Amino acid sequence: MQRFAGRVFWFVVLLLSIPMVVTAAPLNVVYIIVDDLGAHDLACYGNTLHQTPHIDRLAQESMKFTQAYAASPVCSPTRASLMTGKNPARLKMTVWHEQAKSHRKTKRPLIEGKSLPNLTHAETTIAERLHQAGYRTLHVGKWHLGEAGFYPESHGFEVNIGGTLWGAPQTFFYPFAGDRHYGHEFRYVPGVLERSDKDDYLTDRLTDEAIRLLKSSASGKRPFFLNMAYHTVHTPIEGKPDVVKAYEKKIQPYSPWQNAEYAAMVASLDENVGRILKTLEELKLDDRTAVLLMSDNGGFINKYEGKTVTNNHPLRSGKGSLYEGGIRIPLLVRWPGVTTADSVCGEPVVTSDLYPTLIDLLELQADQEQRDGVSLKPLLTGVTQKLKRDRLHFHYPHYYPTTTPASAMRAGNWKLIHYYEDDRNELYDLSRDPSETTDLSEQKPEQAQQLWNQLHAWLKEVGASFPQENPERRR
């Protein structure tokens, strides 16, 4: 009897010595991607005109990144980086679809670098990885990563509502179609019109569809990944008339922000982010759903119908440019059980980091592909405030109203921008000069050249396409 009791004792000891593994329900993930939202377009990032109470609340429940970057100063390359975890230069996708397919001759000094018009199927997207892991993968809104044959359905998404080759709608008002803008090309938003009424607004309707998908997913046994990609606040700059009128009364004469139409678009964005958050709460999914809100590039500072759209103050320039105003973005991450509410991170991060972050935090098997992003898990968990990385690379070998072809690199607090037209470097110390007002390249020519040599070597290593001298220029 004593021998039996002894065996039982040691059996119990053995059981207790085995680590307990708690199997929790897989975490859901919601990306909220806003088009052209500037680094300071939200109240929680210092905007004094735009009222964004719902996003501000999300910020209070999240880790807020104050030095987050888009991988590109324009939309499609950044979205490709989000889907793949790779730098646009490595992807050979450095401009949007329509521009990549344009072959018009110009008298500009340079021929732009070549860019693929479609995100190739050779790439494994985060949607494909999550689908393989059993997730229900859902896309709503803007895609802009290729023509038919390269739509979300071909890149791992089970459901696609609204995702096409077009980067912007012809109008945000019903029927969300027409040919007024963008070279009078007829555009429409598939999957939205069918359940719409004549007074509907596109941002509202996309959210309706997202909520419908959230509700249908809540009752299922599979976790879900929702890629909620709003077309707002991209052109056309069209806010709801009553909200526009309200903001016209709030604009102060000396405010950096003077566009009531744009402010109304931001207000509608905020209202609809609030609807998504409320739905997650009502479905009792908020404590097991990660929510990440971001933009795809800096704010659009050009004029639309005679009015400046937004201001990235105090950052320099805007969309299209490799100055901070063109690539700095808001980034909020609310990850249950990982992030601390109302926490702030000042470490430089980039959109390509989110792919490996999801793989890491969802405990999926890392693949062997070369990815440029790094996992933000150490930052999100508070284990460290610094990443084991000291370089961020940007490559935009194209023309835009705010720039000529250029590449850039952030190395610590130093920022190097190289312009290809005149083979010129600019050097900034972002710790002392975040507005990039003082070019130090003449004071520190050796440092500027050293950083350019490093950037150029990296671009060659990843097979980046460079702009070339334009023979038409000589004629």
C-alpha positions as CSV (number, residue, x, y, z in Angstrom):
1,M,0.0,0.0,0.0
2,Q,2.8,2.4,0.9
3,R,4.6,1.6,-2.4
4,F,1.3,2.4,-4.3
5,A,0.9,5.6,-2.4
6,G,4.5,6.5,-3.1
7,R,4.0,6.0,-6.9
8,V,0.9,8.1,-6.8
9,F,2.8,10.9,-5.0
10,W,5.6,10.9,-7.6
11,F,3.0,10.8,-10.4
12,V,1.3,13.9,-9.0
13,V,4.7,15.6,-8.6
14,L,5.5,14.8,-12.3
15,L,2.1,16.2,-13.4
16,L,2.7,19.4,-11.4
17,S,6.1,19.8,-12.9
18,I,4.8,19.9,-16.5
19,P,4.1,23.5,-17.6
20,M,0.4,24.2,-17.9
21,V,-0.6,25.2,-21.4
22,V,-3.8,27.3,-21.6
23,T,-5.4,27.2,-25.0
24,A,-7.1,30.5,-25.6
25,A,-9.4,31.4,-28.5
26,P,-7.2,32.7,-31.4
27,L,-7.0,36.5,-31.5
28,N,-8.9,38.4,-34.2
29,V,-7.2,41.2,-36.0
30,V,-8.6,44.4,-37.5
31,Y,-6.5,46.8,-39.7
32,I,-8.0,50.2,-40.1
33,I,-6.1,51.9,-43.0
34,V,-6.9,55.5,-43.7
35,D,-6.0,57.0,-47.1
36,D,-3.8,60.1,-47.0
37,L,-4.3,60.8,-43.3
38,G,-1.5,63.1,-42.1
39,A,0.6,62.6,-39.0
40,H,-1.2,65.4,-37.2
41,D,-4.7,65.1,-38.7
42,L,-6.1,63.6,-35.5
43,A,-6.8,65.4,-32.2
44,C,-4.8,62.8,-30.3
45,Y,-1.8,63.8,-32.5
46,G,-2.2,67.5,-31.8
47,N,-4.8,68.7,-34.4
48,T,-6.7,71.7,-33.0
49,L,-9.5,71.7,-35.6
50,H,-10.5,68.1,-36.2
51,Q,-12.6,66.6,-33.5
52,T,-11.9,62.8,-33.3
53,P,-13.3,61.6,-30.0
54,H,-13.7,57.9,-31.0
55,I,-10.1,57.6,-32.4
56,D,-8.9,59.6,-29.4
57,R,-10.5,57.0,-27.1
58,L,-8.8,54.2,-29.2
59,A,-5.5,56.0,-28.6
60,Q,-6.1,56.1,-24.9
61,E,-6.6,52.3,-25.0
62,S,-3.6,51.7,-27.2
63,M,0.1,52.2,-27.7
64,K,0.5,55.4,-29.7
65,F,3.5,55.6,-31.9
66,T,4.9,59.2,-32.4
67,Q,7.5,58.3,-35.0
68,A,5.7,55.9,-37.3
69,Y,6.5,55.9,-41.0
70,A,4.7,54.8,-44.1
71,A,7.1,52.7,-46.3
72,S,6.4,55.1,-49.1
73,P,5.2,58.7,-49.6
74,V,2.3,57.4,-51.8
75,C,-0.4,54.8,-51.4
76,S,0.1,51.5,-53.3
77,P,3.8,50.9,-52.3
78,T,2.9,51.3,-48.6
79,R,-0.1,49.0,-48.9
80,A,2.2,46.4,-50.6
81,S,4.6,46.7,-47.6
82,L,1.7,46.1,-45.2
83,M,0.7,43.0,-47.1
84,T,4.2,41.6,-47.5
85,G,6.5,43.0,-44.8
86,K,8.9,44.1,-47.5
87,N,10.3,47.5,-48.6
88,P,8.7,48.8,-51.8
89,A,12.2,49.0,-53.4
90,R,12.6,45.2,-52.8
91,L,9.1,44.6,-54.2
92,K,9.9,46.6,-57.3
93,M,6.6,48.4,-56.6
94,T,7.3,52.1,-55.9
95,V,4.4,53.9,-57.4
96,W,0.6,53.3,-57.8
97,H,-0.8,51.1,-60.6
98,E,-2.0,53.8,-63.0
99,Q,1.4,55.7,-62.9
100,A,3.4,52.4,-63.2
101,K,1.6,51.7,-66.5
102,S,1.9,55.2,-67.8
103,H,4.5,55.5,-70.6
104,R,4.0,59.1,-71.7
105,K,7.0,61.0,-72.9
106,T,8.0,64.1,-71.0
107,K,10.8,66.7,-71.1
108,R,11.7,66.2,-67.5
109,P,15.4,65.6,-66.8
110,L,14.9,62.0,-65.7
111,I,12.9,58.9,-66.8
112,E,11.3,57.5,-63.6
113,G,12.4,54.2,-62.1
114,K,10.4,51.2,-63.3
115,S,7.7,49.9,-61.0
116,L,5.5,46.8,-61.2
117,P,1.8,47.7,-61.7
118,N,0.6,44.7,-59.7
119,L,1.5,43.0,-56.5
120,T,2.7,39.7,-57.9
121,H,1.4,36.3,-56.8
122,A,5.0,35.3,-56.0
123,E,4.6,37.3,-52.8
124,T,3.0,35.7,-49.7
125,T,0.7,38.2,-48.1
126,I,-0.3,38.4,-44.5
127,A,-3.8,37.5,-45.6
128,E,-2.5,34.2,-47.1
129,R,-0.5,33.4,-43.9
130,L,-3.6,34.0,-41.7
131,H,-5.9,32.1,-44.1
132,Q,-3.5,29.2,-43.9
133,A,-3.7,29.4,-40.1
134,G,-7.5,29.1,-40.2
135,Y,-8.5,32.8,-40.2
136,R,-11.5,34.1,-42.1
137,T,-9.9,36.8,-44.2
138,L,-12.0,39.9,-45.1
139,H,-11.2,42.9,-47.2
140,V,-13.4,46.0,-47.3
141,G,-12.6,49.2,-49.3
142,K,-9.5,50.4,-51.1
143,W,-7.1,47.8,-52.6
144,H,-5.1,49.6,-55.4
145,L,-2.5,46.8,-55.7
146,G,-3.3,45.7,-59.2
147,E,-5.8,45.1,-61.9
148,A,-8.3,42.2,-62.2
149,G,-6.5,39.0,-61.5
150,F,-4.5,40.7,-58.7
151,Y,-7.5,41.7,-56.6
152,P,-7.8,40.7,-52.8
153,E,-9.4,37.3,-53.7
154,S,-6.1,36.3,-55.4
155,H,-4.0,37.4,-52.4
156,G,-5.5,35.4,-49.6
157,F,-8.8,37.2,-48.9
158,E,-12.0,35.1,-48.8
159,V,-14.2,38.2,-49.1
160,N,-13.6,41.4,-51.1
161,I,-16.0,44.3,-50.9
162,G,-14.9,47.4,-52.9
163,G,-11.3,46.4,-53.6
164,T,-10.3,47.2,-57.2
165,L,-7.4,48.7,-59.3
166,W,-8.7,52.2,-58.6
167,G,-7.1,54.3,-55.8
168,A,-10.0,56.6,-55.2
169,P,-13.8,56.8,-55.9
170,Q,-15.3,59.3,-58.3
171,T,-17.5,60.5,-55.5
172,F,-18.2,59.7,-51.8
173,F,-21.9,60.2,-52.4
174,Y,-24.4,57.7,-53.8
175,P,-24.1,56.0,-56.3
176,F,-20.3,56.2,-55.7
177,A,-19.6,56.2,-59.4
178,G,-19.1,58.5,-62.3
179,D,-16.5,60.1,-64.5
180,R,-16.1,63.6,-63.1
181,H,-12.5,63.3,-61.9
182,Y,-9.3,61.3,-62.7
183,G,-9.3,62.0,-66.5
184,H,-13.0,61.3,-66.8
185,E,-12.4,57.6,-66.3
186,F,-15.6,55.8,-65.2
187,R,-15.1,54.3,-61.7
188,Y,-17.4,52.6,-59.3
189,V,-17.1,50.7,-55.9
190,P,-18.3,47.1,-56.4
191,G,-20.2,45.4,-53.6
192,V,-21.5,48.6,-52.0
193,L,-24.2,50.0,-54.3
194,E,-26.4,46.9,-54.0
195,R,-27.5,47.7,-50.5
196,S,-27.3,51.5,-50.7
197,D,-29.8,54.3,-50.7
198,K,-29.7,57.7,-52.5
199,D,-28.5,59.6,-49.4
200,D,-25.7,57.3,-48.5
201,Y,-22.1,58.3,-47.9
202,L,-19.3,55.9,-49.0
203,T,-17.4,55.9,-45.6
204,D,-20.7,55.0,-43.9
205,R,-21.5,52.3,-46.4
206,L,-18.1,50.6,-46.2
207,T,-18.5,50.5,-42.4
208,D,-21.9,49.0,-42.8
209,E,-20.4,46.2,-44.8
210,A,-17.6,45.7,-42.3
211,I,-20.1,45.5,-39.5
212,R,-22.1,42.9,-41.4
213,L,-19.0,40.8,-41.8
214,L,-18.0,41.2,-38.1
215,K,-21.4,40.0,-37.1
216,S,-21.3,37.0,-39.4
217,S,-17.8,36.2,-38.1
218,A,-18.7,36.5,-34.4
219,S,-20.9,33.4,-34.6
220,G,-18.4,31.3,-36.4
221,K,-15.6,29.1,-35.0
222,R,-12.8,30.7,-36.9
223,P,-10.9,33.9,-35.9
224,F,-11.0,36.7,-38.5
225,F,-8.7,39.2,-40.1
226,L,-10.5,42.4,-41.3
227,N,-8.6,44.7,-43.6
228,M,-10.8,47.8,-43.3
229,A,-9.3,50.1,-45.9
230,Y,-11.1,53.4,-46.1
231,H,-10.9,55.6,-49.3
232,T,-11.3,58.6,-47.1
233,V,-9.5,61.1,-46.7
234,H,-8.2,60.9,-50.2
235,T,-9.6,63.2,-53.0
236,P,-12.3,64.0,-54.0
237,I,-12.5,66.2,-50.9
238,E,-16.2,65.8,-50.1
239,G,-17.6,66.0,-46.6
240,K,-21.3,65.7,-45.5
241,P,-22.8,69.2,-46.1
242,D,-24.1,69.6,-42.5
243,V,-20.7,68.7,-41.0
244,V,-18.9,71.0,-43.4
245,K,-21.1,73.9,-42.3
246,A,-20.4,73.1,-38.7
247,Y,-16.6,73.2,-39.3
248,E,-16.8,76.4,-41.3
249,K,-17.8,78.1,-38.1
250,K,-14.9,76.5,-36.1
251,I,-12.0,77.5,-38.3
252,Q,-9.7,80.0,-36.7
253,P,-7.9,82.6,-38.9
254,Y,-4.4,81.6,-38.0
255,S,-4.9,77.8,-37.7
256,P,-2.7,75.6,-39.8
257,W,-5.9,73.7,-40.8
258,Q,-8.4,75.7,-42.9
259,N,-10.4,73.2,-45.0
260,A,-13.9,72.5,-43.6
261,E,-14.6,69.9,-46.3
262,Y,-11.5,67.9,-45.3
263,A,-12.4,68.3,-41.6
264,A,-15.8,66.9,-42.3
265,M,-14.2,63.8,-43.9
266,V,-12.1,63.3,-40.9
267,A,-15.2,63.6,-38.7
268,S,-17.0,60.9,-40.7
269,L,-13.9,58.7,-40.5
270,D,-13.9,59.1,-36.7
271,E,-17.6,58.4,-36.4
272,N,-17.2,55.2,-38.4
273,V,-14.2,54.0,-36.5
274,G,-16.4,54.5,-33.4
275,R,-19.1,52.3,-35.0
276,I,-16.5,49.5,-35.6
277,L,-15.3,49.7,-32.0
278,K,-18.8,49.7,-30.6
279,T,-19.7,46.6,-32.7
280,L,-16.7,44.7,-31.3
281,E,-17.9,45.6,-27.8
282,E,-21.5,44.6,-28.5
283,L,-20.4,41.3,-29.9
284,K,-18.1,40.8,-26.9
285,L,-15.1,40.6,-29.2
286,D,-13.2,43.7,-28.0
287,D,-11.1,41.8,-25.4
288,R,-9.9,39.3,-28.1
289,T,-9.5,41.5,-31.1
290,A,-6.4,43.5,-31.9
291,V,-7.1,46.8,-33.6
292,L,-4.4,48.7,-35.5
293,L,-5.1,52.1,-37.1
294,M,-2.7,53.7,-39.5
295,S,-2.4,55.8,-42.7
296,D,-0.7,54.9,-46.0
297,N,1.3,58.1,-46.4
298,G,1.6,61.7,-45.2
299,G,-1.2,64.2,-45.6
300,F,-2.0,65.7,-49.0
301,I,-0.9,69.4,-48.9
302,N,-1.8,70.4,-52.4
303,K,-4.9,72.3,-53.4
304,Y,-8.2,70.7,-54.3
305,E,-10.7,72.9,-56.0
306,G,-8.8,76.0,-54.9
307,K,-8.3,75.0,-51.3
308,T,-5.3,73.6,-49.5
309,V,-6.3,70.2,-48.3
310,T,-4.4,69.8,-45.0
311,N,-1.2,70.8,-43.3
312,N,1.3,68.5,-41.7
313,H,2.6,71.2,-39.3
314,P,5.2,71.2,-37.9
315,L,6.5,68.6,-40.3
316,R,7.8,69.7,-43.7
317,S,5.9,69.0,-47.0
318,G,3.4,66.2,-47.6
319,K,2.3,63.3,-49.7
320,G,4.8,62.3,-52.4
321,S,7.7,63.9,-50.6
322,L,10.4,62.1,-48.5
323,Y,10.5,64.9,-46.0
324,E,8.8,63.9,-42.8
325,G,5.4,65.3,-43.8
326,G,5.3,62.9,-46.7
327,I,6.1,59.7,-44.8
328,R,5.2,60.2,-41.1
329,I,1.8,58.8,-40.1
330,P,-0.3,58.1,-37.1
331,L,-0.2,54.5,-35.8
332,L,-2.3,53.1,-32.9
333,V,-2.0,49.5,-31.7
334,R,-4.5,48.1,-29.2
335,W,-3.6,44.5,-28.6
336,P,-5.4,42.8,-25.7
337,G,-3.0,41.2,-23.2
338,V,0.0,42.9,-24.8
339,T,-0.2,46.7,-25.0
340,T,-0.7,49.0,-22.0
341,A,-3.4,51.5,-22.3
342,D,-2.4,55.1,-22.9
343,S,1.2,54.2,-23.6
344,V,3.4,56.1,-26.0
345,C,6.4,54.9,-28.1
346,G,8.8,57.2,-29.7
347,E,10.9,54.6,-31.5
348,P,11.0,54.9,-35.3
349,V,8.8,52.1,-36.9
350,V,7.5,51.5,-40.4
351,T,4.5,49.9,-42.0
352,S,6.5,46.9,-43.1
353,D,7.0,46.0,-39.5
354,L,3.4,45.0,-39.0
355,Y,3.6,41.8,-41.0
356,P,6.3,40.2,-38.8
357,T,4.6,41.7,-35.7
358,L,1.4,39.7,-36.5
359,I,3.4,36.5,-37.2
360,D,5.2,36.9,-33.9
361,L,2.3,37.8,-31.6
362,L,-0.1,35.3,-33.2
363,E,2.7,32.7,-32.8
364,L,2.7,31.6,-36.4
365,Q,5.6,29.9,-38.0
366,A,8.1,32.4,-39.5
367,D,8.9,31.7,-43.2
368,Q,12.3,31.9,-44.9
369,E,11.5,34.9,-47.2
370,Q,13.6,38.0,-46.8
371,R,11.4,40.6,-45.1
372,D,12.5,44.1,-44.3
373,G,10.1,44.7,-41.4
374,V,10.9,43.6,-37.8
375,S,8.6,42.5,-35.1
376,L,7.4,45.3,-32.8
377,K,6.6,42.8,-30.0
378,P,9.4,44.0,-27.7
379,L,8.0,47.6,-28.0
380,L,4.3,46.6,-27.6
381,T,5.0,44.4,-24.5
382,G,7.2,47.1,-22.9
383,V,10.2,44.8,-22.7
384,T,12.3,47.5,-24.4
385,Q,11.9,51.0,-25.9
386,K,14.4,50.4,-28.6
387,L,14.6,48.0,-31.6
388,K,17.8,46.3,-32.7
389,R,17.7,48.3,-35.9
390,D,19.2,51.7,-36.8
391,R,18.2,52.2,-40.4
392,L,15.0,52.9,-42.3
393,H,15.1,53.1,-46.1
394,F,12.8,54.9,-48.5
395,H,12.9,54.9,-52.3
396,Y,10.7,57.0,-54.5
397,P,12.3,57.3,-58.0
398,H,9.3,59.3,-59.3
399,Y,8.0,62.8,-59.8
400,Y,5.1,64.2,-57.8
401,P,4.0,67.8,-57.2
402,T,6.0,67.8,-53.9
403,T,9.2,66.1,-55.2
404,T,11.6,65.0,-57.9
405,P,12.9,61.4,-57.8
406,A,14.6,60.7,-54.5
407,S,15.7,58.2,-51.9
408,A,16.1,58.6,-48.2
409,M,17.5,56.9,-45.1
410,R,17.0,57.5,-41.4
411,A,20.0,56.4,-39.4
412,G,19.4,57.1,-35.7
413,N,18.5,60.7,-35.6
414,W,20.2,61.5,-38.9
415,K,18.1,61.8,-42.1
416,L,19.7,61.7,-45.5
417,I,17.7,62.5,-48.7
418,H,19.3,62.1,-52.1
419,Y,17.9,63.8,-55.1
420,Y,18.7,62.2,-58.5
421,E,18.2,65.1,-60.8
422,D,21.2,67.0,-59.6
423,D,22.9,64.1,-57.6
424,R,22.4,66.2,-54.4
425,N,22.3,65.2,-50.8
426,E,20.4,66.8,-47.9
427,L,21.2,66.0,-44.3
428,Y,19.1,66.7,-41.2
429,D,19.4,66.1,-37.5
430,L,15.8,65.1,-36.6
431,S,16.5,65.3,-32.8
432,R,17.2,69.0,-33.1
433,D,15.3,69.8,-36.3
434,P,12.2,67.7,-36.8
435,S,10.8,70.2,-39.3
436,E,13.9,69.7,-41.5
437,T,14.6,73.4,-41.9
438,T,18.4,73.3,-41.7
439,D,20.3,71.2,-44.3
440,L,23.6,70.2,-42.7
441,S,25.1,68.5,-45.8
442,E,27.6,71.4,-46.5
443,Q,28.6,71.5,-42.8
444,K,29.1,67.7,-42.6
445,P,29.9,66.6,-46.2
446,E,31.7,63.5,-45.2
447,Q,28.9,62.2,-43.1
448,A,26.3,63.0,-45.8
449,Q,28.4,61.1,-48.4
450,Q,28.9,58.2,-46.0
451,L,25.2,57.9,-45.4
452,W,24.5,58.1,-49.2
453,N,27.0,55.4,-49.9
454,Q,25.3,53.2,-47.3
455,L,21.9,53.9,-48.8
456,H,23.0,53.4,-52.3
457,A,24.6,50.1,-51.5
458,W,21.4,48.9,-49.8
459,L,19.3,50.0,-52.8
460,K,21.6,48.0,-55.2
461,E,21.5,45.0,-52.8
462,V,17.7,44.8,-53.0
463,G,17.6,45.4,-56.8
464,A,16.0,48.8,-56.7
465,S,15.1,50.5,-60.0
466,F,16.8,53.9,-60.4
467,P,15.7,56.9,-62.5
468,Q,17.7,57.4,-65.8
469,E,18.7,60.4,-67.8
470,N,16.0,61.3,-70.3
471,P,17.2,61.5,-73.9
472,E,14.1,63.4,-74.8
473,R,15.4,66.3,-72.7
474,R,18.2,67.0,-75.2
475,R,15.9,67.4,-78.2
